């Protein structure tokens, strides 16, 4: 599943998961706080598994950890909702992974600014 098909499946999965998290999951889990964005979806070539990279912007570290815990606990719910939306023979098993590239980028920007000041 290399090439265009892979990109289309990944893109569609990312879009639909983002909508599901903002809609049905937030309704189901009211304690889910923070700005949650699906940064990438990486579906395996056999469509059995998918790695979902998620970034959470929360007030504090505790809310961020709580959000990831809720997302991981509800991976089955998200998979079930995807099965209702997407026209696929098999919907992959979802693995939610924390994407800390935004925090890494912010840290690098801060370090570069400090270097420029010196």
Secondary structure, 3 states (H helix, E strand, C coil): CCCHHHHHHHHHHHHHHHHHHHHHHHHHCCCCCCEEEEEEEEECCCCCEEEEEEEEECCCHHHHHHHHHHHHHCHHHHHHHHHHHCCCCCCCEEEEEECCHHHHHHHHHHHHHHHHHC
